[in-house]
């Protein structure tokens, strides 16, 4: 079974390298991160002689995020629009990188389990004990670690 364990070792090492690269990517982020969605709202001001009554609506920028389970929106002044938009985009990218890191960590655990199974020696030889049963959540993607 030496061939299977070497393949498992290589796959685990490659998964570790991808994990390490993702950590490096996350560490490069310097922020600031701003949680939420950045958007534009068009509205009427209520002045009967204003251009908005002819369809040229006033636009304003806002930041929206959940707060205690409820959506909350706050006005973003013109002087802060660029900074807030950039912070929201950095937050979105950071969350994506974090999710990828979690997936890579799970993959490493699964590969370590596979390596462990390739190294198991059946004992006693005439009537060996079965391999361990997986406990907890089923592996993602419906794959079984006991192949």
N, C-alpha and C positions, 0 to 999 in steps of 0.2 A: 504493500500500500504506500510505499515511499513516493511514487509518482503523484498520487492524489494529494498527499500532504504538501508536496512541493508546489503544486498548482494552487492549493489553498493558501499557502504562504505568500506566493506571488500576488494573488488576488487581494489578500489582506494588506500587503505592503502598498499596492497601487491605490487601494481605498484610503489608506493612511495618508498617502501623498496628496490625494485630492482633498481630503479633510484639512490637511495642513495648509494647502494653497487657499482654501476658503477662509481659514482663520486669518491668514495674512491679508486677504482682501478686506475682511471686517476690520482688522487693526488699522488699515490705511484710512478708514473713515475718520474724519476730524470734526464733523458736525458744523453747526448745530443741526439737530434733527427737530422737526416740528411735526407732531402727530396731527393727522386730519387730512381733509380734502380741501383743495383750494379751488374756488369757483368764482363765477361772475353772475350777478343778478341784474336783471333789467326791471325798472319800476317806474311808476308814475309818482310825481311829487305832490300832486293835488292843487297846484296853482293853475287856474283856468286859462291863463294867458301863456303858459310855458310851452316850449317846443314838444314836451312829452305828450301833450294832448293831441298833437298831430302825428304821433307814432314814433317820434325820435326819443325813445325811452332813455332815462338816466341809467348808467351802468355803475355798479359798485362791486368791489371784490370782497369775498368773505372766506373765512376758514370754518370748516364744519368738522365736528368730531363728536363721538359719543361721550356722555358725561353721566355716569350712574345709570346707564341703560337708556338714556334719552339723548336724541340728537341735539347738539348745541351749535349755534352758528354765531360767529363774531365778525364784525366789520373789520376789514384790513385797510388802513389808511394808504393813500397813494404812495407815500414815501416808504412804506414797508412792503409793498407788493412784490418786488423782486426778491427780497430776503426771505419772505414767507414762502413764495413759490419754490425757491431753491431748497429751503429747509424741508418742505413737504416732500419734494422729490427725493432728497437724501434719505428721509425716513422710509419712504416706500422701498427704495433700493436696499436699505439696511435690513428691513423686515424680510425681503426676498432672500438676501444672503443668509440671514439667520435661519430661515426655513430650510434652505439648502444644506446648511451645517447640520441641522437636526436629521435630515435624510441621510447624509453621509455618516453620521455617528451611528444611526441604526444599521446601515449597511455594514459598517465595521463590526458591530456586535454579531450580526448574522454570519459574517465571514469567519470571525473568531470561533463561533459555535461550530461551523463546518470544519474548520481546522481541527478543533478538539475531537470531533467525531472521526476524522480520518486517522487520528493518532490513537484511538481506543484499541486496546488489545482485548479480544474476546477471552473471557476467563470464567470458569475453567474450560479448557479446550474441548472436552467431550460434551458439555452442556452449558454453553456460555450464558451469562446474564444478558438480558436485552439492553440496548442502548437507552440512555435516559429519555424520558418523555418531555416534550416541550411544555413549559408552564407559562401562564400569562396570556397575553394577546397573541393571536395568530400572526405570522409574519406578513408584512405588507406585500401586496401583489399576489397573494394566494400561494406563494411558493412554500415548499416544505424544506426545512433544513436537513431532513433525513432522506436523502435521495438515493 
